[in-house]
């Protein structure tokens, strides 16, 4: 049987929204502007966060403490800019 | 590093090797995009082919101005004699088959883009300083 890559019981949308909420309500004021440009990995159940120079660095320091958890990672300050489009089944490229 | 301007579409590209949970490395061309502030975005098929592990979720701003979920996969990347572990973003549009390499991936290097002659070069800071000393 193929094992799902998503840990059981994890709802991506819920995890994303909780991570976003923790950042906006608790971490933003604490981390910006001092750590702008670095990355933060948020463990949403405990609310703990881990900072790194890259997404990988932030994730790895979080996984040392919570090896089985999935983190919500974002750039501190301005969000990372990705040069491709977000997914939408209604965007012209899918029609 | 192998950097070049693609004769077909005129875009600057680099050749990378990527590895997920599978044993073998896969060589891929990637668009060199200075407007991408992340490290690497990979098409779904490349992620599947190398057995990349879905590791985390991120938040990012996309080219269409929307911000949203960024699906992150743990992979290793090899280029120019270095190996890096990165959290690669998944390109969610299944019609996009070209990887996109952003500025964060190339942070140890200095890049020269010669638009006139269609050349793309990368070198380490130390080598760049040596080159400047020679020219003086």
Interface residues (C-beta under 8 A of the other chain):
Chain A: X5 X6 X12 X13 X15 X16 X19 X20 X41 X54 X55 X56 X59 X60 X70 X71 X72 X73 X74 X75 X79 X80 X81 X82 X83 X84 X85 X86 X87 X91 X93 X94
Chain B: X33 X35 X36 X37 X38 X39 X41 X53 X54 X55 X56 X57 X58 X59 X60 X61 X62 X63 X64 X66 X67 X68 X69 X70 X72 X74 X84 X85 X86 X87 X89 X91 X92 X93 X95 X96 X100 X102 X104
